[in-house]
Amino acid sequence: MTKLEPQSVFDCFAQVNQVPRPSKREEKMIEFLRQFGEGLGLETEVDETGNVVIRKAATPGYENRKTVILQSHMDMVCEKNKDVDFDFEHDAIQTYVDGEWLKAKGTTLGADDGIGVAMEMALLLSNDIEHGPIECVFTRDEETGLTGAEGMQPGFMRGEYLINLDSEDEGEIFVSCAGGVRTEGRYSFPLAGRESVEGMFVANVVVKGLTGGHSGDDINKKRANANKLMVRFLCEEMAKTDLRLVDIQAGGLHNAIPREAHATVAVPMDFKEQLRIDLNIFAANVREEFSVTEPTMVIDMESNMEDKRPALQKDAARQMLKSLLAVHNGVFAMSQDLEGLVETSSNLASIRLEGEEVRVNTSQRSSVPSNIPNMAHVVRAALELGGAACVTNEGYPGWKMNPKSEIVRIARESYVRLFGKEPKVKAIHAGLECGLFSEKYPNLDMVSFGPTLRGVHSPDEKLLIPTVKMVWDHLLDILRNIPEK
């Protein structure tokens, strides 16, 4: 990254990617940022939750400008390809340049939101950038619950404007975001009632190689959900081959479209070949259905006759799989106010056998507050009909557009001045910390933008290098044009 521009930003991003920062385990990153701020002689504060703020005074001539908060989250989604040996708790992200894109070797890149962190660090390091008073805020645990923003107390941030650097499409300025909740279902499968698979054909079934992506921003892109594909096949085979389910480990993070699903199944020996034939037919059909969005999809099976674990109770497993087949996944409703904006959606994020339970995690989002609990009720109904005990968390609020926003006006005018074209002013169907900030700081004027990212929340995550300089130039121009108090 030493040859990339702006060099100061990419130098800082390289430093960020040396520090392990999984969500909820950001202690090393918190300490890195604390030492970074204090090492520059700047006012640095860490709150009880683990959020960090570093304050920098105005440059000469800008002392009377309003204070701007620059905000990004320090944690990253930790996803890797199954064949990659990588420890997110200790290893540094390995980056490489592929044409105009910056990528990582078999893991998430961490540009969500490490590139935002890097821009803030570059500003704090600079001595030749004109700006008024700034507060650089780094929140923890954005990816798995926004708990950093939720735990922040009023008064931690003091500025009048906030620029969130956690958006993923250069040329788009975001002024509103969806709120959401997570719904968990637990199906009980006591060990005492499990059924022997002795004398049966046992095999591992896998769905992998899917595109995946962000469960909010990418939910309308017609990508396959590995969990739904696996459940669909298992339901079909239960009716045709007397299939028994031994194990299921499918999906991962609540905010990622599942890329892989694994199941261990057993069928009577008479159905051994039928199972292989059915899987080949199923795979061919599904590849045709998703021929555009899933070109690298793999659906396969291999014998696992050494596995002697008992199967889940047949009738209860069938009831569970049918209910999971009925769980809504994908777009539920499109916005009536903004063309092309997803209003309400749900994601079947993970299905995992753990001890005597199969735990299912889902997430629901909407830009209409009343449709968040409604979407959760739809999902709960399907889970509960299958026998699951369900819990829906309190979730996080959306961020309502401010039609009189001064910082949005400044950002739009700056973009036109720099690039000679209008930016797209949009809402996003994803959760931003701005929603929680709007509750704690009701008078805070906010905007969100960032460089172009693709494949976020997956090992295919990549950063479009030229857009980093565009966003950097845009940010600096905004800071130069902040009005006086």
N, C-alpha and C positions, 0 to 999 in steps of 0.2 A: 504493500500500500504506500510505499515511500514516494512513488511517482504520481500518485493520484492528487487531484485538486478538488477542493482546497486542502492543501497539505496539512495545515494545522488541525482540521477536523478529522482527517483520516489518521493522523498521528495519534490523536486522542482516542479514536475508535479502536486502534490497535492496542492501546493501553487497556481500554475497557474489556476487550476480548481476552486479556490475560487473566482476568479476575473471575472466578466462578461466581455465578449469581442466579442459581435456580430460585424460582418463586418459593417464598416462605423460608428460604435459607440464604438470605442475602447478607449475612453478617460480614463476610469478607469485603463485599462491595461497599457496605456502610462505612467500614473502617477505612477503605481506600479513599472514599470521597471526603471523609472527615480529615484525613491527613492531607489530601490534595488542597482543600480549602485553607486549612491552617498553615500549610507550607507556603501559601501565597500571601500569608498575613491578612487574610480576609475573615470577616465575621462569619463563623461557622457554627451551626446549631443542629443537633440531632434530637428529635422529640422522642417521647416514650414509645411510640410505635416503631421507630426506626427510619422515619423520613429525615432527609437531610436538606438544609437550606444553607446556601453560601451567598452572602450579600456583598455587592461591590458598588462602591460609590461612583457617582457620575464623573465623566471626563470633563475637563475644563470647558466652560461655556454651556454645559448641559445640566447644571446643578438644579435648575428650576423646573425640569421636566417631570412629568408624572412617573411614578415607579412602575416598571414592567416586571412581571413574574414570568420567567421562562421555566417550563415544567416538562419533565419526562419521567418515565418509570425506570428503575434500575434493574428490575428482574427480567428474565427471559424465559420463554418456553423451551424446555429441554426435550427435544425429540431427535432420535437418530435412526438410521437404517439398522435393521436387525443384525446385519453382518459386520457392523462397525464396532470396533473395540474403543469405547470412549467413556470416560467418567466425568460427568458434568460437575461433580463436587470438587474435582482437583485439576482437570485438564484445561488447557487454553484452547479456545476455538481456533481451528486451522483454516485460514481464509486463502482464497486464490482468485485471480482475475480471469474471467472468461468473456473476452470481447468487451462489451460495455457493462457487464454485470460483475458484481462482487458476490462470491459464493463461499460456502464452507464445505469441507470435505466430509460428507456423510452425516452432517448434523445441521440443526438450525444455526443460522448465521448470527443471531443476536442483534441484528439491526433494528428489530422491534424489541426494545426501543433504545438500543445502545447507540444508534446514530444520533438520536436526540440528546442523549447524555453527552456524547462527544461534542456536539455543537455548543452546548452550555459550557463544557470544560474549555473549549477553544476561546470562547468569549471571556471567560474568567482569566485565562492566560494572557490575553492580548493586551498590548499597551498602545495600539494605534487604531483602535476602533472607537468611533464616536458614539456615545450613548448616555442616557440619563441614568438614574439609580436603577440597578437591576437586582433581582433576587432569583437565583438559580435553585430550583426546587427539584429534588429527586425522590420520588415516592417508591415505596417497596410493595411487593406482592400485588401488582396490578393484574397479572395474568390469571390468578386463581381466586379472585374474589374482591379485588380493589380494596383490600383491607388496610393498605397504607393510607389511601385517601380517606377511607372511612374513619380511621383512628386519629386523623389529624384534627387538632383542636383549633377553634377560631383564634386568630391572632398569630398563628405560626407564619402565615403569609400576610404581608402588609401592603402589597401593591394595589394599584387601581385597575391595571390591565393584566390579563394572563394569556400567554401564548403557549398552547399545548403542542408539543413537537412529536405527536404520536399518530399522525395520519400517514397514509400509504400511497397517495397519488399526487404527484407534483402537478400543480396547476389547478388543484381543487382546494377550496377553503371551506372548512366544515364549521357549521354554526349550530348544530343540533345533533344529538345522538339518542339511540334507543336505551331504554332501561331493560332490566332482565332479572330472572330468578333461576335457580337450579332446583330440579326435582329429582329425588332419589327414591328408587324402589328396592325393596329387599324381599326376595322369595326364599322361603325356608325349605331346606332339603336335609332333614336329620340324617346323620350317618347311619343310624340303626336301621333305616328303611331302604338303604341303597340296594341295588339289584346286581347280582353277579353277571359278568359277561363271559364266563367260562364257556368255551366251545363256540364263541361268536367271532366274527371277523372285526378286528379293531383297527381303526385308521385315523390319521390326523388329516383334517381338512383345513386348507388355508385360503384366505383371500388377501392378496397383497398387491403392492405396486400401484395403488391408487394415488390420485393427485392430492387429495386432502385439502387443507387450507383452513382459513378462519371461519368459524361457525357462524359469524355474523356477516362479515364483509363478503364472503364467498358463497353464502348459502343459496343464492339465486343463480349460480353458474352451472347448474345441472350436473354436478359432480356426484359420483356414486358414494354412498356411505357403506363402508365395509361391514359394519354391524348389521345393517338392514339386508344386505346381500346374503350374509351367513344365515341369518334367521329365516329368510325366505327359502333357502335351500333345505335347511333342516326341517322346516315345516312340511315341505313337499315330500321329503323322504320318510318322515314319520308315517305319513299316510300310505306310502307305497312299499316301503321295505322293512317296516317294523323297527325303525332306527331307534337306538338308545343314545342318550347324551351322557358322556363320561366327564367331559370338562369343556369349559368355554372361557377363553381369555380374548376379549375383543375390544378394540378401541383404546382410548387413552384419556386425554385431557378434555374437560367439559367444553372448552372453547375452540376445539379443533375438530374438523370433519374427519372421522376415522379413516385411516389409510390401510389398516391391517386388522384381520380377525382370524383367530385360530380356535378350532374345536376338535376334540377327540370324540369319536363316535364308534358305536358297535352295531352290527347288523347280523342276523343269522347267516350262516355260511351259504345258504341257498341264494342269498341276495348280494353276495360279494361282487359278482360281475355287474349286476344290475346297478349297484351303487356307483361303480366306475363309469358306466355308460351314462347314467343320469347326470353325474357331475360334468361330464364332457359336453352333454347337450345343454345343461344349464349354463356352463361357461361360455359356450358359443352364443347363446341367446343374449346373455348379459353383455358380452363384448359388442354385440351388434347394437344393443340399446344405448351403450355409452361409447360408441366408436369415436366420437369427437373429443369428449372430455377425459376419457380414460384409456389412452393408447398403450399404456404399459401395464394394464391390469393382468394379474396372474391369479387363476383359480385352480388349485391343484390338490392332490391327495396322495398320501403314502401310507403303506402298511405300518402298523405299530403293535404287532402281536405280543410284544413283551409287556405292554401296559396291562396290568391286571387290576387296575382300580375298578371298583363297582360303579355302575351307572346311576344317575339320578332316577328317582321314582318315575316310572314311565308316564302315568297319567298327569302327575303334577308338572313334569317337564313339558309335556305337550300343551298343557294349559298355559304355562309360562311363555312358550315360544309363540303361541297364537296371540297372546296379549302383546308381546313385543312386535309382532308383525303388524298389529293394529296401532301401535304408538306412532303418532304423527312425527314425521321427519321432513324438514325442508320448509319452503315458503308456505305460510298459512293464509296470508292476506297481503296485498299490495296497497301502498298508500293511496288515499283518495285526494291528497293535497299536492304531493310532489310526484310527478311522473317518473316511473322507473325505480322508485324507492320501495324496498321491502318494508312493510309495516310490521308484520308479525311472523315469527318463525319458531321452529323448535329443532333441536339437534339431539339425536340418540347417540350419546358420546361414548359410553362404555358399558360392557356386560362382562362381569367377572365372577367366576366361582371362587369363593373364599371361605374355606371351612364348610360350615353347614348352611351357607347362604349364597345365593347369586345376587350380587349387587349391581344395580343398573343406575347409571347417572345420565341425566339429560339436562339441557339448558333451554330456556325460553326467553325470547326477546320481543319487544314491541316499542314503537314510538308513541303508541296510544296507551296511557297508563292503565285503563280498565281492561285492555286486552292482554296484559301480562298475567294477571291471575286467571283470566279466562283460558289462555293457552295452557297454563299449568294444570287447570282443571281437566282439560281435554286429555292431556298426557296421563294425569293421575287416574282418570276413569279407565283407560286401557290397562294400566299397570294393576290397579286394584281388582279389575275383573279377572285378571290372571292370578290373583291371590297374593299380590305384593302388599307389604306395608309401606306407606309412602310418607315422605317428608319434603316440604318445599321450604327453602330458606327465605330470609327476608329480602334478599336480592339487593339491587342497586337502582337508583333513580335515573331517569333520562335527563337530558339537558335540553330545555326548551329554547327555541330560537328567540333572540332579542332583536326585533325589527329596527330598533334605534341604536344598535351597537356602534360605538365610535371606533373600537379597535378593528371591527370588520371593515368599516369604511376605509380606515387607514391602510389595512392590508390589501384591499381591492385596488385602491388608487396607486399604491406602491407597485403592485404587480403590473398594472397597465403601463405605468411609467417605465418600468424596467424592460418589459418584454413585448410591449406594443399590442397586447391582446387582453381580453377579459378573462379572468379566472372563473372557474365554475364554483358558485357558492352553493353548498349542498348540505344535506343532512346525511348521517351515516348510520347504517343498521348494525352498529356495534357499540359496545359499552366503552365510553371514555370517562376518565376521572372527572371531567368537567361536570358531569351530572351530580356527583357528590359535592364538588366544590360549590355548585350553585345553591345547595342547601345550607352549607356552612358559611358561605360568603355571598349572600343574596345580591349584593351590589357589585360584585366582581364582573367586569366586562371581559368576555373570553372569545378566543378564536383558536382553531386547530388546523395545522397543516404539516406537511413533511415530504420527504423525497419518495420516489416510487419504489415500492417493495412488491414482490410477488412470492407466492408460495409460503407466506408467513405461517408459523405454527407447524411447519413441516421441514424435513431435511432438504427440501427443494427451495427453501427461502433464499431470495437473492435481491440485491440492491442495485438499482440502475445508477451507475456512477455519475453520469453527467447531471442528473437531477439534484445531486447533493450540492453542487455549486450553485445551481439555480435557487434552491431553498435558502442556502447560506446568504447569497446576495440579497434575496428578498427579505430575510430576517434583519440583516444589517441596515437596509434601507428603511424598514419600519422603525427600527430603533432611532435612526437619525431624524425621523419625522413625528415622533411622539410629542404631543402638545405640552405646553407649560401648565403648571398647576393652576 
